[in-house]
C-alpha cells in the first residue's frame, strides 16, 4: 500500500508540473529532484507518544487496557519534487 501511495504521489507531482509547464509555455518537465519531507516527530509530541505507547504496552500506571478493533487504514504519501523544463520550440 505504501509503495502504491508513493507512486501516486509522484504521478500527481508530474501531472501538476506538466500543467504548470503548459501554462508557462514550456516543454515537458523532467524531475530534477525528488524527496519525502522530513517525517521527524516534533519534540512536544514525543512525550505524548511515549504515554500512548505505555498504554498500548499495558504499563502499571497506564489505566485500562486499550481495545483494538478492525477498521480502515489510510496510507498517505507526500513528496517534494523539483522539475526542469526547456523553453518550448516552435512546432513542438
MODELLER restraints for C-alpha pairs under 7 A, 6 or more apart:
rsr = mdl.restraints
at = mdl.atoms
rsr.add(forms.Gaussian(group=physical.xy_distance, feature=features.Distance(at['CA:1:A'], at['CA:75:A']), mean=6.85, stdev=0.5))
rsr.add(forms.Gaussian(group=physical.xy_distance, feature=features.Distance(at['CA:2:A'], at['CA:75:A']), mean=6.26, stdev=0.5))
rsr.add(forms.Gaussian(group=physical.xy_distance, feature=features.Distance(at['CA:5:A'], at['CA:75:A']), mean=6.68, stdev=0.5))
rsr.add(forms.Gaussian(group=physical.xy_distance, feature=features.Distance(at['CA:5:A'], at['CA:76:A']), mean=6.19, stdev=0.5))
rsr.add(forms.Gaussian(group=physical.xy_distance, feature=features.Distance(at['CA:5:A'], at['CA:77:A']), mean=5.49, stdev=0.5))
rsr.add(forms.Gaussian(group=physical.xy_distance, feature=features.Distance(at['CA:6:A'], at['CA:77:A']), mean=5.22, stdev=0.5))
rsr.add(forms.Gaussian(group=physical.xy_distance, feature=features.Distance(at['CA:9:A'], at['CA:77:A']), mean=6.16, stdev=0.5))
rsr.add(forms.Gaussian(group=physical.xy_distance, feature=features.Distance(at['CA:9:A'], at['CA:78:A']), mean=6.21, stdev=0.5))
rsr.add(forms.Gaussian(group=physical.xy_distance, feature=features.Distance(at['CA:9:A'], at['CA:79:A']), mean=6.37, stdev=0.5))
rsr.add(forms.Gaussian(group=physical.xy_distance, feature=features.Distance(at['CA:10:A'], at['CA:79:A']), mean=6.73, stdev=0.5))
rsr.add(forms.Gaussian(group=physical.xy_distance, feature=features.Distance(at['CA:13:A'], at['CA:81:A']), mean=6.85, stdev=0.5))
rsr.add(forms.Gaussian(group=physical.xy_distance, feature=features.Distance(at['CA:17:A'], at['CA:29:A']), mean=6.47, stdev=0.5))
rsr.add(forms.Gaussian(group=physical.xy_distance, feature=features.Distance(at['CA:18:A'], at['CA:28:A']), mean=6.34, stdev=0.5))
rsr.add(forms.Gaussian(group=physical.xy_distance, feature=features.Distance(at['CA:18:A'], at['CA:29:A']), mean=6.04, stdev=0.5))
rsr.add(forms.Gaussian(group=physical.xy_distance, feature=features.Distance(at['CA:21:A'], at['CA:27:A']), mean=6.43, stdev=0.5))
rsr.add(forms.Gaussian(group=physical.xy_distance, feature=features.Distance(at['CA:21:A'], at['CA:28:A']), mean=6.84, stdev=0.5))
rsr.add(forms.Gaussian(group=physical.xy_distance, feature=features.Distance(at['CA:21:A'], at['CA:29:A']), mean=6.66, stdev=0.5))
rsr.add(forms.Gaussian(group=physical.xy_distance, feature=features.Distance(at['CA:25:A'], at['CA:88:A']), mean=6.28, stdev=0.5))
rsr.add(forms.Gaussian(group=physical.xy_distance, feature=features.Distance(at['CA:26:A'], at['CA:85:A']), mean=6.08, stdev=0.5))
rsr.add(forms.Gaussian(group=physical.xy_distance, feature=features.Distance(at['CA:26:A'], at['CA:86:A']), mean=5.87, stdev=0.5))
rsr.add(forms.Gaussian(group=physical.xy_distance, feature=features.Distance(at['CA:26:A'], at['CA:87:A']), mean=4.62, stdev=0.5))
rsr.add(forms.Gaussian(group=physical.xy_distance, feature=features.Distance(at['CA:26:A'], at['CA:88:A']), mean=4.73, stdev=0.5))
rsr.add(forms.Gaussian(group=physical.xy_distance, feature=features.Distance(at['CA:27:A'], at['CA:85:A']), mean=5.51, stdev=0.5))
rsr.add(forms.Gaussian(group=physical.xy_distance, feature=features.Distance(at['CA:27:A'], at['CA:86:A']), mean=5.29, stdev=0.5))
rsr.add(forms.Gaussian(group=physical.xy_distance, feature=features.Distance(at['CA:27:A'], at['CA:87:A']), mean=5.72, stdev=0.5))
rsr.add(forms.Gaussian(group=physical.xy_distance, feature=features.Distance(at['CA:27:A'], at['CA:88:A']), mean=4.56, stdev=0.5))
rsr.add(forms.Gaussian(group=physical.xy_distance, feature=features.Distance(at['CA:28:A'], at['CA:85:A']), mean=5.90, stdev=0.5))
rsr.add(forms.Gaussian(group=physical.xy_distance, feature=features.Distance(at['CA:29:A'], at['CA:83:A']), mean=5.85, stdev=0.5))
rsr.add(forms.Gaussian(group=physical.xy_distance, feature=features.Distance(at['CA:29:A'], at['CA:84:A']), mean=5.38, stdev=0.5))
rsr.add(forms.Gaussian(group=physical.xy_distance, feature=features.Distance(at['CA:29:A'], at['CA:85:A']), mean=4.39, stdev=0.5))
rsr.add(forms.Gaussian(group=physical.xy_distance, feature=features.Distance(at['CA:30:A'], at['CA:83:A']), mean=5.33, stdev=0.5))
rsr.add(forms.Gaussian(group=physical.xy_distance, feature=features.Distance(at['CA:30:A'], at['CA:84:A']), mean=5.23, stdev=0.5))
rsr.add(forms.Gaussian(group=physical.xy_distance, feature=features.Distance(at['CA:30:A'], at['CA:85:A']), mean=6.22, stdev=0.5))
rsr.add(forms.Gaussian(group=physical.xy_distance, feature=features.Distance(at['CA:31:A'], at['CA:81:A']), mean=6.91, stdev=0.5))
rsr.add(forms.Gaussian(group=physical.xy_distance, feature=features.Distance(at['CA:31:A'], at['CA:82:A']), mean=6.05, stdev=0.5))
rsr.add(forms.Gaussian(group=physical.xy_distance, feature=features.Distance(at['CA:31:A'], at['CA:83:A']), mean=4.52, stdev=0.5))
rsr.add(forms.Gaussian(group=physical.xy_distance, feature=features.Distance(at['CA:31:A'], at['CA:84:A']), mean=6.47, stdev=0.5))
rsr.add(forms.Gaussian(group=physical.xy_distance, feature=features.Distance(at['CA:32:A'], at['CA:82:A']), mean=5.40, stdev=0.5))
rsr.add(forms.Gaussian(group=physical.xy_distance, feature=features.Distance(at['CA:32:A'], at['CA:83:A']), mean=4.99, stdev=0.5))
rsr.add(forms.Gaussian(group=physical.xy_distance, feature=features.Distance(at['CA:32:A'], at['CA:84:A']), mean=6.09, stdev=0.5))
rsr.add(forms.Gaussian(group=physical.xy_distance, feature=features.Distance(at['CA:33:A'], at['CA:81:A']), mean=5.60, stdev=0.5))
rsr.add(forms.Gaussian(group=physical.xy_distance, feature=features.Distance(at['CA:33:A'], at['CA:82:A']), mean=5.04, stdev=0.5))
rsr.add(forms.Gaussian(group=physical.xy_distance, feature=features.Distance(at['CA:33:A'], at['CA:83:A']), mean=6.97, stdev=0.5))
rsr.add(forms.Gaussian(group=physical.xy_distance, feature=features.Distance(at['CA:34:A'], at['CA:79:A']), mean=6.88, stdev=0.5))
rsr.add(forms.Gaussian(group=physical.xy_distance, feature=features.Distance(at['CA:34:A'], at['CA:80:A']), mean=5.81, stdev=0.5))
rsr.add(forms.Gaussian(group=physical.xy_distance, feature=features.Distance(at['CA:34:A'], at['CA:81:A']), mean=4.49, stdev=0.5))
rsr.add(forms.Gaussian(group=physical.xy_distance, feature=features.Distance(at['CA:34:A'], at['CA:82:A']), mean=6.51, stdev=0.5))
rsr.add(forms.Gaussian(group=physical.xy_distance, feature=features.Distance(at['CA:35:A'], at['CA:79:A']), mean=5.69, stdev=0.5))
rsr.add(forms.Gaussian(group=physical.xy_distance, feature=features.Distance(at['CA:35:A'], at['CA:80:A']), mean=5.40, stdev=0.5))
rsr.add(forms.Gaussian(group=physical.xy_distance, feature=features.Distance(at['CA:35:A'], at['CA:81:A']), mean=6.57, stdev=0.5))
rsr.add(forms.Gaussian(group=physical.xy_distance, feature=features.Distance(at['CA:36:A'], at['CA:78:A']), mean=6.18, stdev=0.5))
rsr.add(forms.Gaussian(group=physical.xy_distance, feature=features.Distance(at['CA:36:A'], at['CA:79:A']), mean=4.64, stdev=0.5))
rsr.add(forms.Gaussian(group=physical.xy_distance, feature=features.Distance(at['CA:36:A'], at['CA:80:A']), mean=6.01, stdev=0.5))
rsr.add(forms.Gaussian(group=physical.xy_distance, feature=features.Distance(at['CA:37:A'], at['CA:79:A']), mean=6.43, stdev=0.5))
rsr.add(forms.Gaussian(group=physical.xy_distance, feature=features.Distance(at['CA:37:A'], at['CA:80:A']), mean=6.56, stdev=0.5))
rsr.add(forms.Gaussian(group=physical.xy_distance, feature=features.Distance(at['CA:54:A'], at['CA:62:A']), mean=6.24, stdev=0.5))
rsr.add(forms.Gaussian(group=physical.xy_distance, feature=features.Distance(at['CA:55:A'], at['CA:62:A']), mean=4.90, stdev=0.5))
rsr.add(forms.Gaussian(group=physical.xy_distance, feature=features.Distance(at['CA:55:A'], at['CA:65:A']), mean=6.71, stdev=0.5))
rsr.add(forms.Gaussian(group=physical.xy_distance, feature=features.Distance(at['CA:55:A'], at['CA:66:A']), mean=6.74, stdev=0.5))
rsr.add(forms.Gaussian(group=physical.xy_distance, feature=features.Distance(at['CA:56:A'], at['CA:66:A']), mean=6.12, stdev=0.5))
rsr.add(forms.Gaussian(group=physical.xy_distance, feature=features.Distance(at['CA:58:A'], at['CA:65:A']), mean=6.06, stdev=0.5))
